[in-house]
């Protein structure tokens, strides 16, 4: 029996017949004109549209970021939108360098109310649209191409007439053939040319032609072909600004916008973090910061991206996904051990002011106001590099490589047991438990050093060491303090490696010491300690290693007994 094939009821989107296309060879070297549709397109897509207070908060955020064109509403659609636009105008809330955009369908009564809402603003753009795609012409309106064109041209003529009655405002005009992405290109060109013939834009007073992928139905390269085709064919091209409004139905709105810019688009409409109908509009933040990562300043200020996200989440009542590009909680975070190691090495070599070259981080988190604290986090997938990074970043402990390997096993055991992330404070607590708190059976008491360069063992030492319930007074000599200390203990110890560094500065500075020892014929093992005195720290580190080895031997010795009891 043949299985039902759902794909059979869909048609592949037809390619655009475009000879010698130019956009694939172009590089984006400057930002577009940005237009935020958050307060209109974004707002209408919310389960609970923004209140007037939240719309004002959002508007002020957009201004602060640097948006110069903001679509503030659909005044004829609701009293709330109308009142908000009037509030902006009447209370002089619009900066002189910001242009508001008001959207309207091409219907007489709606156009009149829209212009009435924006009249008195310093600068305003009337954004007129009507749906032109075949499915709308056939299914929704039952109209011919000529009838659809008449709707657009009559609306344009009315807008032109009404704005002339309000010379106190510098008016602009934008026309959108709605559902352009699924409309025949020849018809899109014809209706846009008919509209511009009425508006009569000039190279000094340009008109905006907005070509949206109202529903994203093709791969981004096809949309780019559509934009380049229109850019080549439109009449009065030097008097037009071609704008795009990509939706994200196929999940490629950012790519569509970027390729459209390469194809001739000079303006992009979208929303912060991609809010909008269905899967949303193009994400202006991602689009802008993609430019930033290529050495092109977007002209927008996202230096405090956390504040931007918090405001948008509050106004939209929608969370930003933790994996959202550039702003999500986890986008600058590495859990993988190999990633962490590469990032740690990158930070160690990165010079201030140099070209950014950090593995796995396309841009510097600091440029967005993000800290480095969350760049490396540890879970069961992590390795020594991330653990070492956090200890150094948060606690100033610079672990030698072999100690990193040894200690990572302890953290790995905790991560495997819990199945959860191990945060920096927990890693430090594990380190303290594994090393700094290993004070039995040997615990440092005191020491006194003397030096005689004429002696075969120039350094002599007297030490007191607590051993179980006793205090031992021991003496020894050696070539240096550690050698003398080890000899005084009288244990079969071989010093394999030694590292030290300071933590902090001035009166509060401490010394950290790491030693790698071989006790008797056992494996090498590390000890670590901190003290204000570097010599004392080294002695404590030696005892730490000894205690850890003896503890391991006790555990190993007890294991067979435990097995017998269990049996």
C-alpha positions in Angstrom: 0.0 0.0 0.0 1.4 3.4 -1.0 1.9 5.7 2.0 0.4 9.2 1.8 3.0 11.8 0.8 2.2 15.2 2.3 4.9 16.9 0.2 2.9 16.1 -2.9 0.5 18.9 -2.2 3.2 21.6 -2.3 4.9 23.3 -5.2 8.5 24.1 -5.4 9.1 27.9 -5.5 10.1 28.9 -9.1 13.5 30.3 -9.7 13.9 33.9 -10.9 15.1 34.3 -14.5 17.9 36.7 -13.9 20.9 36.8 -16.2 24.4 37.9 -15.0 23.2 38.4 -11.4 25.5 40.7 -9.5 24.7 40.2 -5.8 26.8 37.0 -5.2 30.0 39.0 -5.8 29.1 41.9 -3.6 30.3 42.5 0.0 28.3 44.5 2.6 30.5 47.4 3.5 28.0 49.8 5.1 24.9 49.4 7.3 21.4 49.8 5.8 18.8 52.4 6.9 17.3 50.6 9.9 13.6 50.7 10.6 12.1 49.2 13.7 8.7 47.6 13.4 8.5 46.6 17.1 5.8 49.0 18.0 3.6 48.0 15.1 4.3 44.7 13.5 5.9 43.3 16.6 3.2 44.6 18.9 0.3 43.2 16.8 1.9 39.7 17.1 1.9 39.7 21.0 -0.6 37.7 22.9 -1.2 40.8 25.0 -0.3 44.0 23.0 1.8 46.5 24.9 0.1 49.2 27.0 0.8 52.8 26.3 3.3 52.9 29.1 5.2 49.9 27.7 5.1 51.3 24.2 6.6 54.5 25.4 9.3 52.6 27.3 10.1 50.6 24.1 10.1 53.8 22.0 12.6 55.4 24.3 14.8 52.2 24.1 14.7 52.3 20.3 15.8 56.0 20.3 18.6 55.2 22.8 19.9 52.4 20.6 20.1 54.8 17.7 17.1 53.9 15.5 16.2 56.9 13.3 13.1 55.4 11.7 10.5 53.9 14.0 7.1 52.6 12.9 5.1 53.7 15.9 1.7 52.2 15.1 -1.3 51.5 13.0 -3.4 54.5 14.1 -6.5 53.6 12.2 -6.6 50.1 13.6 -7.2 51.0 17.3 -7.8 53.9 19.6 -4.7 52.8 21.6 -2.4 53.2 18.6 -4.0 56.5 17.6 -3.6 57.9 21.1 0.0 56.8 21.4 1.0 58.5 18.1 -0.8 61.7 19.2 1.0 61.5 22.6 4.4 61.3 20.9 3.5 64.3 18.7 1.7 66.5 21.2 4.2 65.9 24.0 7.2 66.4 21.7 8.6 63.0 22.6 10.1 62.5 19.2 13.8 63.7 18.8 14.4 66.0 15.9 16.6 63.4 14.1 14.0 60.6 14.4 11.3 60.0 11.8 8.1 58.2 12.8 6.3 55.8 10.4 2.5 55.2 10.5 1.0 52.3 8.6 -2.3 52.2 6.8 -4.2 50.1 4.3 -5.1 51.8 1.1 -8.7 52.7 2.1 -9.9 56.3 2.3 -11.2 56.5 5.9 -8.1 54.7 7.2 -5.7 57.0 5.3 -7.4 60.1 6.7 -7.3 58.9 10.3 -3.6 57.9 9.9 -2.5 61.3 8.6 -4.6 63.0 11.3 -2.7 60.9 13.9 0.8 61.9 12.7 0.1 65.6 11.7 2.3 68.0 13.6 5.3 65.7 13.9 8.5 67.2 12.6 9.0 64.3 10.2 6.7 61.4 9.4 6.4 58.7 6.8 3.0 57.4 5.7 3.3 53.7 4.9 0.7 52.6 2.5 0.1 48.9 1.6 -2.2 46.6 -0.2 -2.0 42.9 -0.9 -1.1 42.0 -4.5 -0.2 38.3 -4.6 -2.3 35.9 -6.8 -3.7 34.0 -3.8 -5.1 37.3 -2.4 -6.4 38.5 -5.8 -8.2 35.2 -6.4 -9.1 33.9 -2.9 -9.5 37.1 -0.7 -10.5 39.9 -3.1 -11.7 38.4 -6.3 -10.0 41.2 -8.2 -8.0 41.6 -11.3 -4.5 43.1 -11.5 -6.0 46.4 -12.8 -8.4 46.6 -9.8 -5.6 45.9 -7.3 -3.4 48.6 -9.0 -6.3 51.1 -8.7 -6.5 50.5 -5.0 -2.8 51.4 -4.7 -2.8 54.4 -6.9 -6.0 55.9 -5.5 -4.6 55.6 -2.0 -1.4 57.2 -3.0 -3.2 60.1 -4.6 -5.2 60.6 -1.4 -2.1 60.5 0.8 -0.4 63.1 -1.5 -3.5 65.4 -1.3 -3.9 65.1 2.5 -0.2 65.6 3.5 -0.2 68.8 1.5 -2.7 70.2 3.9 -0.2 69.8 6.8 3.0 71.6 5.6 4.2 71.8 9.3 5.3 68.2 8.9 8.0 67.0 6.5 6.2 64.0 5.0 7.7 61.0 3.4 5.9 58.1 1.6 6.4 54.4 1.6 4.6 51.9 -0.5 4.5 48.1 0.1 3.1 45.6 -2.4 2.1 43.2 0.4 3.1 39.6 -0.2 5.7 40.7 -2.7 7.7 37.5 -2.2 4.9 35.4 -3.7 3.8 37.9 -6.4 4.7 37.8 -10.1 7.7 40.1 -10.5 6.3 41.9 -13.6 3.1 42.8 -11.6 5.1 44.0 -8.6 7.1 46.2 -10.9 4.0 47.5 -12.7 2.1 48.4 -9.5 5.2 50.1 -7.9 5.8 52.1 -11.1 2.1 53.2 -11.1 2.4 54.4 -7.5 5.7 56.3 -8.1 4.2 57.9 -11.2 1.6 59.5 -8.9 3.9 60.4 -6.0 6.6 61.7 -8.3 9.7 61.2 -6.0 13.0 62.8 -6.9 16.6 62.1 -6.1 16.4 64.8 -3.4 13.0 63.6 -2.0 13.1 59.9 -2.3 10.2 57.5 -1.9 10.5 54.1 -0.2 9.5 51.0 -2.0 9.3 48.2 0.5 9.5 44.6 -0.9 8.6 42.2 1.9 8.9 38.5 2.1 5.6 38.6 3.9 5.7 34.8 4.0 9.1 33.3 3.5 8.6 30.8 0.7 12.0 30.4 -0.9 15.7 30.0 -0.2 17.4 33.4 0.5 19.1 33.4 -2.8 15.8 33.5 -4.6 14.7 36.5 -2.6 18.0 38.2 -3.4 17.3 37.5 -7.1 13.8 39.1 -6.7 15.3 42.2 -5.1 18.0 42.6 -7.8 15.4 42.1 -10.6 13.3 44.8 -9.1 16.3 47.1 -8.5 17.2 46.8 -12.2 13.7 47.2 -13.6 11.9 49.8 -11.5 11.3 53.2 -13.0 12.7 56.2 -11.3 15.3 54.0 -9.5 17.5 57.0 -8.5 14.5 58.5 -6.7 13.7 55.3 -4.7 15.0 53.7 -1.6 14.4 49.9 -1.8 13.5 48.5 1.5 13.0 44.8 2.6 10.9 43.3 5.4 11.9 39.7 5.7 9.8 37.2 7.7 11.3 34.1 9.2 8.9 31.3 8.2 11.8 29.2 6.8 14.2 30.3 9.6 16.4 32.2 7.2 15.2 35.8 7.6 18.7 37.1 8.6 20.2 35.5 5.5 17.5 36.8 3.3 18.1 40.3 4.6 21.8 40.1 4.1 21.5 38.7 0.6 18.9 41.3 -0.2 21.3 44.1 0.9 23.9 42.6 -1.5 21.2 42.7 -4.2 20.5 46.4 -3.8 18.3 46.9 -0.7 19.2 50.0 1.2 16.8 49.7 4.1 15.7 46.9 6.4 12.6 46.7 8.5 12.5 44.3 11.4 12.2 43.8 15.2 14.6 43.5 18.1 15.3 39.8 18.6 13.0 38.9 15.8 9.5 39.3 17.3 6.6 39.2 14.9 3.8 37.2 13.3 4.3 33.4 13.1 8.0 32.8 13.4 8.7 36.5 13.5 10.4 39.3 11.5 14.0 39.6 10.8 16.1 40.1 13.9 17.7 43.5 13.8 20.1 42.8 16.6 21.5 39.7 14.9 21.6 41.5 11.6 23.4 44.5 13.1 25.9 42.5 15.1 26.7 40.3 12.1 27.9 43.5 10.4 29.9 44.4 13.5 31.7 41.0 13.5 32.8 41.8 9.9 34.3 45.1 10.8 31.3 47.2 9.7 29.8 49.4 12.4 26.1 49.0 12.2 25.3 52.5 13.5 23.3 51.1 16.4 24.4 51.0 20.0 24.2 47.5 21.6 27.0 48.1 24.1 24.6 47.2 26.9 22.9 44.3 25.3 21.6 43.0 28.7 19.6 46.2 29.3 18.2 46.0 25.8 17.1 42.4 26.3 15.5 43.1 29.7 13.5 46.0 28.3 12.3 44.0 25.3 11.4 41.0 27.5 9.4 43.2 29.8 7.5 45.0 27.1 6.9 41.9 24.9 6.4 39.4 27.7 8.4 37.0 25.7 11.7 35.4 26.8 14.8 35.6 24.6 16.1 32.1 24.0 19.3 31.2 25.8 20.9 30.3 22.5 19.7 33.4 20.7 22.7 34.9 18.7 24.8 37.4 20.6 22.4 38.0 23.5 21.2 34.6 24.9 22.5 33.6 28.3 24.5 30.7 26.8 25.9 32.1 23.5 29.2 33.1 24.9 29.5 29.9 27.1 31.6 26.9 26.4 31.0 23.6 28.2 33.0 21.4 25.9 36.5 20.7 27.2 38.2 21.2 23.8 36.4 24.5 23.3 37.3 25.7 26.8 41.0 24.9 26.3 41.0 26.8 23.0 39.2 29.8 24.5 41.5 29.9 27.5 44.6 29.9 25.2 43.0 32.6 23.1 42.4 34.9 26.0 46.0 34.3 27.2 47.4 35.5 23.8 44.9 38.3 22.9 46.5 41.7 23.1 44.5 44.8 24.0 43.5 46.7 20.8 44.6 43.9 18.5 42.4 42.2 15.9 40.0 39.9 17.8 41.2 36.3 17.5 39.6 34.1 20.1 38.5 30.6 19.1 34.8 30.1 19.2 33.9 33.7 20.0 33.1 35.7 16.9 33.0 39.0 18.8 34.3 40.3 22.1 31.5 39.8 24.8 32.8 43.1 26.4 31.7 45.0 23.3 28.1 44.1 24.2 28.5 44.8 27.9 28.8 41.1 28.6 31.3 39.9 31.2 33.7 37.0 30.7 32.3 35.3 33.8 30.0 33.1 31.8 32.3 32.4 28.8 33.4 29.1 30.3 31.2 26.9 32.5 31.7 23.4 33.6 29.5 20.3 33.4 30.2 16.6 32.7 31.3 17.4 29.1 33.9 19.9 30.2 37.7 19.4 30.5 40.7 20.7 32.4 40.9 24.0 30.4 37.5 25.3 31.6 38.1 24.3 35.2 41.5 26.0 35.2 40.1 29.1 33.5 37.5 29.5 36.2 39.9 29.0 39.1 42.3 31.6 37.6 39.5 34.1 36.7 37.6 33.9 39.9 40.2 32.9 42.5 43.6 33.8 41.1 44.8 30.1 41.1 47.0 29.4 38.1 47.3 25.6 38.0 50.2 23.9 36.2 49.1 21.7 33.4 49.6 18.3 35.0 47.7 19.6 38.1 44.9 20.6 35.8 44.7 17.1 34.5 44.7 15.6 38.0 42.2 18.0 39.5 39.8 17.7 36.5 39.1 14.1 37.5 37.7 15.2 40.8 35.5 17.8 39.2 34.4 15.3 36.6 33.3 12.9 39.3 31.1 15.5 40.9 29.6 16.5 37.5 28.9 12.9 36.5 27.3 12.2 39.9 25.0 15.3 39.8 24.4 15.5 36.1 24.4 19.3 36.5 26.6 22.3 35.8 29.4 22.8 38.4 29.7 26.5 39.0 33.0 28.3 39.8 32.4 28.5 43.6 31.7 24.8 43.7 34.9 24.1 41.7 36.8 26.2 44.2 35.2 24.3 47.1 36.3 21.0 45.5 39.8 22.3 45.0 40.0 23.4 48.7 38.7 20.0 49.8 41.1 18.1 47.6 44.2 20.2 48.4 44.0 23.0 50.9 42.1 21.0 53.5 44.4 17.9 53.4 46.0 18.4 56.8 46.1 14.8 58.1 48.0 12.8 59.1 50.7 15.5 58.8 50.0 19.2 59.6 52.4 22.0 59.5 53.4 23.7 62.8 56.4 25.9 62.5 59.9 26.1 61.0 63.2 27.9 61.5 65.8 28.2 58.8 69.5 28.8 59.0 72.0 29.0 56.2 75.7 28.2 56.0 77.2 28.3 52.6 80.3 26.5 53.8 78.3 23.4 54.7 77.6 20.6 52.3 73.9 21.1 53.1 73.9 24.9 53.2 70.3 25.1 54.5 69.4 23.7 57.9 65.9 23.5 59.2 64.1 22.9 62.5 60.4 22.0 62.1 57.4 21.1 64.2 54.8 18.9 62.5 51.6 17.5 64.0 51.3 13.8 63.3 48.1 12.2 64.3 48.0 12.9 68.1 51.6 13.8 68.5 53.8 16.8 67.7 57.1 16.0 66.1 60.2 18.2 66.4 62.5 17.4 63.4 65.7 18.6 61.9 67.3 18.3 58.5 69.5 19.9 55.9 69.5 20.3 52.2 70.5 22.4 49.2 67.4 24.6 49.7 64.4 25.1 52.0 62.2 22.4 50.4 65.1 19.9 50.1 65.9 20.5 53.8 62.2 20.2 54.8 61.7 16.9 52.9 64.9 15.5 54.4 63.7 16.5 57.9 60.5 14.6 57.4 62.5 11.4 56.8 60.1 10.1 54.2 61.0 8.6 50.8 60.0 11.7 48.8 61.2 12.9 45.4 60.3 16.4 44.3 59.2 16.2 40.6 58.0 19.7 39.9 57.4 23.0 41.6 55.3 26.2 40.7 54.5 29.3 42.6 52.8 32.6 42.0 51.3 35.5 44.0 47.6 36.2 44.5 46.7 39.8 45.0 48.9 42.7 45.7 50.2 44.8 48.6 49.6 43.9 52.2 46.9 41.4 51.3 49.0 39.4 48.8 49.4 35.7 49.3 51.6 33.1 47.8 50.2 30.0 46.1 52.5 27.0 45.7 52.0 23.7 43.8 54.4 20.7 44.1 54.4 17.4 42.3 55.9 14.6 44.4 56.6 10.9 44.1 56.3 9.2 47.5 58.3 5.9 47.7 57.6 4.1 44.4 54.1 5.3 44.0 52.6 7.5 41.3 53.3 11.2 41.2 50.8 13.4 43.1 50.2 17.1 43.6 50.0 19.2 46.7 48.9 22.8 46.9 48.8 25.4 49.6 48.4 29.2 50.1 50.2 31.3 52.7 51.4 34.8 53.2 55.0 33.4 53.2 56.1 31.6 50.1 58.4 29.2 52.0 55.7 28.2 54.4 53.3 27.7 51.4 55.8 25.3 49.8 56.1 23.3 53.0 52.3 23.1 53.4 52.1 22.0 49.7 54.6 19.2 50.4 52.6 17.9 53.3 49.4 18.2 51.3 50.8 15.9 48.6 52.1 13.4 51.3 48.7 13.4 53.0 46.9 12.8 49.7 49.1 9.9 48.8 48.7 8.3 52.2 45.0 8.7 52.0 44.9 7.1 48.6 47.0 4.2 50.0 44.5 3.8 52.9 41.6 3.7 50.5 43.3 1.2 48.3 44.2 -1.0 51.3 40.7 -0.9 52.6 39.0 -1.8 49.3 39.7 -5.6 49.5 38.4 -5.8 53.1 35.3 -4.0 52.0 34.9 -6.5 49.2 35.2 -9.4 51.6 32.7 -8.0 54.0 30.3 -7.4 51.1 30.7 -11.0 49.9 
